[in-house]
Amino acid sequence: MENKEKKSRIFRLSLVDAVSHARLWSLRFSRPAFIMATASAVLVLVVIVFSLIAYTPIRTFIPGYPDAHSRHQAVQNALRIDSLETRILQWELYTENLRRIVAGDTPIRMDSLILGSRGSRAIADSTYLALRDSLLRADVAQQEQFGVSSANRRERLPIEALSFFTPVKGVISKGFDRTMHPWLDVTAPAGTMVMCVLDGTVVFTGWDQESGYTVAVQHHGDLLSIYKNNEKALHKTGDVVKAGAPLGVLAASPSLTKGDHLHFELWYEGRAVDPAEYIKF
């Protein structure tokens, strides 16, 4: 009987006037009800904090969390480093062979140059040499496919002489700024076909939650065009495309302030340029 009474004990929390001893407010509760109310309050607080961090710009104030601009800069820096490494390798092969030809020696093989650049280590494993040679040949073939060979550079025209195809017909909602906004936002209805501005080769297709599908196309003359905010990509990496060919379908923007728009970038000789100077939208 005592155990039953203990389980059903009711507690009272009261607010009493210190002078008149009048009861101003009173709350009756049991121990299970108090535990449930406390747990519910903690759960609601956790959900609110998580929502604020996950779905609002507050998360950018967390130390070490990269914002969209930082991620964009990291991708661009990685692309530039990769391009520089390839060009350095090509110049090493060219200068070393030129020196040997002038001296009357036999030109060196590609795999010998690569192994020599690693230092004075002598690697006698023929399997390793064959593997490195095949990897280098594949890399050179890929560079030729993407139009960065010396032959293509000799044929290139200045950017002012090129005739660009308009990616989408619309209104520029946010202009180009080399420091803070090195691209254009062009408003257009969701479902609009996004077109390629010049002949080229697709070098990247990918998706992320912030930008939807992204398509990057390498053109002759050290030109790169990037198209973001697509609902779907119509080509894969390595596809050769013509000017005016559909690359993607514009997605509906979740942001009411920005609206449906194409994020369009144009890069010339490794730096961003204002597309509005060369393309009529």
C-alpha positions as CSV (number, residue, x, y, z in Angstrom):
1,M,0.0,0.0,0.0
2,E,2.9,2.4,0.8
3,N,4.6,1.6,-2.5
4,K,1.4,2.5,-4.4
5,E,1.1,5.8,-2.6
6,K,4.7,6.7,-3.3
7,K,4.2,6.0,-7.1
8,S,1.2,8.3,-7.2
9,R,2.7,11.2,-5.3
10,I,1.8,14.6,-6.6
11,F,4.1,17.7,-6.3
12,R,3.1,21.3,-6.2
13,L,5.2,24.3,-7.4
14,S,3.7,27.5,-6.1
15,L,4.5,31.2,-6.3
16,V,3.6,33.0,-3.0
17,D,3.7,36.7,-2.1
18,A,6.3,37.1,0.6
19,V,4.3,39.8,2.5
20,S,0.7,38.6,2.3
21,H,1.4,34.9,1.8
22,A,-1.2,34.9,-1.0
23,R,-0.7,32.2,-3.6
24,L,-0.1,33.9,-6.9
25,W,0.4,30.9,-9.1
26,S,0.5,27.1,-8.6
27,L,1.3,24.1,-10.7
28,R,0.6,20.5,-9.8
29,F,2.6,17.7,-11.4
30,S,3.8,14.1,-10.9
31,R,7.3,12.8,-11.3
32,P,6.6,11.0,-14.7
33,A,5.0,14.2,-16.0
34,F,7.9,16.3,-15.0
35,I,10.4,13.9,-16.7
36,M,8.4,13.9,-19.9
37,A,8.1,17.7,-20.0
38,T,11.8,18.2,-19.4
39,A,12.7,15.6,-22.1
40,S,10.3,17.3,-24.6
41,A,11.7,20.7,-23.9
42,V,15.3,19.4,-24.5
43,L,14.2,17.7,-27.7
44,V,12.5,20.8,-29.0
45,L,15.6,22.9,-28.2
46,V,17.9,20.5,-30.0
47,V,15.7,20.5,-33.1
48,I,15.6,24.3,-33.1
49,V,19.4,24.6,-32.8
50,F,20.0,22.0,-35.5
51,S,17.5,23.7,-37.9
52,L,19.2,27.1,-37.4
53,I,22.6,25.6,-38.1
54,A,21.6,23.3,-41.0
55,Y,19.2,25.6,-42.9
56,T,20.4,29.1,-42.3
57,P,23.6,31.1,-43.1
58,I,24.4,30.9,-39.3
59,R,26.5,27.8,-40.1
60,T,29.1,29.9,-42.0
61,F,30.0,31.5,-38.6
62,I,31.2,28.1,-37.3
63,P,35.0,28.1,-37.3
64,G,36.4,26.0,-40.1
65,Y,33.1,25.7,-42.0
66,P,33.7,26.7,-45.7
67,D,31.2,29.0,-47.4
68,A,30.2,28.8,-51.0
69,H,32.9,31.2,-52.1
70,S,35.7,29.3,-50.4
71,R,34.5,26.0,-51.9
72,H,34.5,27.6,-55.4
73,Q,38.0,29.0,-54.9
74,A,39.3,25.6,-53.8
75,V,37.9,23.9,-56.9
76,Q,39.4,26.6,-59.2
77,N,42.8,26.4,-57.5
78,A,42.8,22.6,-57.9
79,L,42.1,23.0,-61.6
80,R,44.9,25.5,-62.0
81,I,47.4,23.4,-60.1
82,D,46.6,20.4,-62.3
83,S,47.0,22.4,-65.5
84,L,50.3,23.9,-64.3
85,E,51.7,20.4,-63.4
86,T,50.8,19.2,-66.9
87,R,52.4,22.2,-68.6
88,I,55.6,21.9,-66.5
89,L,55.9,18.2,-67.5
90,Q,55.5,19.1,-71.2
91,W,58.2,21.8,-70.9
92,E,60.6,19.5,-69.1
93,L,60.3,17.0,-71.9
94,Y,60.7,19.7,-74.6
95,T,63.7,21.5,-73.0
96,E,65.6,18.2,-72.2
97,N,65.1,16.8,-75.7
98,L,66.1,20.2,-77.3
99,R,69.3,20.2,-75.2
100,R,70.1,16.6,-76.3
101,I,69.4,17.3,-79.9
102,V,71.7,20.4,-79.9
103,A,74.4,18.4,-78.2
104,G,74.0,15.5,-80.8
105,D,72.7,13.0,-78.2
106,T,69.7,10.7,-78.6
107,P,66.4,12.3,-77.3
108,I,65.2,10.7,-74.0
109,R,62.1,8.7,-73.6
110,M,59.1,10.1,-71.8
111,D,59.2,7.6,-68.9
112,S,62.9,8.4,-68.4
113,L,62.2,12.1,-68.0
114,I,59.5,11.3,-65.4
115,L,61.8,9.0,-63.4
116,G,64.6,11.5,-63.6
117,S,62.5,14.3,-62.2
118,R,62.0,12.2,-59.1
119,G,65.7,12.4,-58.2
120,S,68.6,10.0,-58.6
121,R,66.6,6.9,-57.7
122,A,67.2,4.0,-60.1
123,I,64.1,1.8,-60.6
124,A,64.9,-1.4,-62.5
125,D,61.4,-2.9,-62.3
126,S,60.3,-3.1,-65.9
127,T,56.7,-3.5,-64.9
128,Y,56.8,-0.2,-63.1
129,L,58.3,1.5,-66.1
130,A,55.6,0.1,-68.4
131,L,52.9,1.3,-66.0
132,R,54.3,4.8,-65.8
133,D,54.7,5.0,-69.6
134,S,51.1,3.9,-70.2
135,L,49.8,6.4,-67.6
136,L,51.7,9.3,-69.3
137,R,50.5,8.3,-72.7
138,A,46.9,8.2,-71.4
139,D,47.4,11.7,-69.8
140,V,48.8,13.1,-73.1
141,A,45.9,11.6,-75.0
142,Q,43.4,13.2,-72.6
143,Q,45.1,16.6,-73.0
144,E,44.9,16.3,-76.7
145,Q,41.2,15.4,-76.4
146,F,40.5,18.4,-74.3
147,G,42.2,20.7,-76.8
148,V,45.2,21.9,-74.9
149,S,48.0,20.8,-77.3
150,S,50.4,23.2,-78.9
151,A,48.8,22.7,-82.3
152,N,45.5,23.9,-81.0
153,R,47.1,26.8,-79.3
154,R,48.7,28.0,-82.6
155,E,45.2,27.9,-84.2
156,R,43.4,29.8,-81.5
157,L,41.8,33.2,-82.0
158,P,41.6,36.0,-79.5
159,I,38.5,36.0,-77.4
160,E,37.3,39.3,-79.0
161,A,37.2,37.6,-82.4
162,L,35.0,34.7,-81.3
163,S,31.3,34.4,-82.0
164,F,29.5,33.1,-78.9
165,F,26.2,31.3,-78.7
166,T,23.8,32.6,-76.0
167,P,23.5,30.0,-73.3
168,V,19.9,31.2,-72.3
169,K,17.8,34.2,-73.3
170,G,17.1,36.2,-70.2
171,V,17.9,39.2,-68.0
172,I,21.1,39.5,-66.0
173,S,19.9,39.7,-62.4
174,K,23.3,40.0,-60.9
175,G,26.4,41.2,-62.8
176,F,30.0,40.2,-62.8
177,D,32.4,41.2,-60.1
178,R,36.0,39.8,-60.3
179,T,36.4,39.6,-56.5
180,M,33.0,38.8,-55.0
181,H,30.9,37.5,-57.9
182,P,33.1,36.3,-60.8
183,W,30.1,35.0,-62.8
184,L,26.7,36.1,-64.1
185,D,23.2,35.2,-62.8
186,V,20.8,35.2,-65.8
187,T,17.1,34.8,-65.0
188,A,15.2,32.4,-67.1
189,P,12.2,30.1,-66.5
190,A,12.7,26.7,-65.0
191,G,12.8,24.0,-67.8
192,T,14.7,26.3,-70.2
193,M,17.4,24.5,-72.3
194,V,20.9,25.6,-71.5
195,M,23.1,25.8,-74.6
196,C,26.8,25.5,-75.2
197,V,28.4,28.8,-76.1
198,L,31.2,27.4,-78.3
199,D,32.5,24.1,-79.7
200,G,34.3,22.1,-77.1
201,T,34.6,19.1,-74.9
202,V,32.8,18.4,-71.6
203,V,35.4,18.2,-68.9
204,F,33.2,18.0,-65.8
205,T,29.6,17.1,-64.8
206,G,28.5,16.9,-61.2
207,W,25.7,17.6,-58.8
208,D,25.6,19.2,-55.4
209,Q,22.7,20.4,-53.2
210,E,23.6,24.1,-53.6
211,S,24.2,24.4,-57.3
212,G,22.2,21.4,-58.8
213,Y,23.9,19.9,-61.9
214,T,27.1,21.7,-63.1
215,V,28.5,21.3,-66.6
216,A,32.0,22.6,-67.5
217,V,33.1,22.7,-71.2
218,Q,36.7,23.2,-72.4
219,H,37.0,25.2,-75.6
220,H,39.9,26.0,-78.0
221,G,42.1,28.9,-77.0
222,D,42.3,28.4,-73.2
223,L,38.5,29.1,-72.8
224,L,36.4,27.4,-70.2
225,S,32.6,27.8,-69.7
226,I,30.7,26.7,-66.6
227,Y,26.9,26.3,-66.3
228,K,25.3,25.7,-62.9
229,N,21.7,25.4,-61.5
230,N,20.7,22.7,-63.9
231,E,17.9,20.2,-63.1
232,K,19.7,17.6,-65.3
233,A,22.9,17.3,-67.3
234,L,22.5,16.1,-70.9
235,H,26.2,15.1,-71.5
236,K,28.9,13.2,-69.6
237,T,32.6,14.0,-69.2
238,G,34.5,13.5,-72.4
239,D,31.6,14.3,-74.8
240,V,32.4,16.6,-77.7
241,V,29.7,19.3,-78.1
242,K,29.0,22.0,-80.7
243,A,28.0,25.6,-80.2
244,G,24.3,25.8,-79.5
245,A,24.1,22.1,-78.4
246,P,21.9,21.6,-75.3
247,L,23.9,20.9,-72.2
248,G,21.2,20.8,-69.5
249,V,17.8,21.9,-68.3
250,L,17.5,24.8,-66.0
251,A,16.2,23.9,-62.5
252,A,13.6,25.7,-60.4
253,S,15.4,27.8,-57.7
254,P,14.4,27.1,-54.1
255,S,15.3,30.7,-53.2
256,L,12.4,33.3,-53.6
257,T,14.9,36.2,-53.6
258,K,17.1,34.8,-56.4
259,G,14.4,33.1,-58.5
260,D,15.1,30.7,-61.4
261,H,18.4,31.6,-63.0
262,L,21.5,30.3,-64.7
263,H,24.8,30.6,-63.0
264,F,27.3,31.2,-65.9
265,E,31.1,31.5,-65.7
266,L,33.6,32.2,-68.5
267,W,37.3,31.7,-67.9
268,Y,40.0,32.9,-70.4
269,E,43.7,31.9,-69.9
270,G,43.1,30.9,-66.3
271,R,41.1,34.0,-65.1
272,A,37.5,34.9,-64.9
273,V,36.1,37.3,-67.5
274,D,32.8,39.2,-67.8
275,P,30.6,37.1,-70.2
276,A,28.4,40.2,-70.8
277,E,31.3,41.8,-72.7
278,Y,31.2,39.0,-75.4
279,I,27.7,37.5,-75.2
280,K,24.4,39.2,-75.8
281,F,21.8,37.8,-73.3
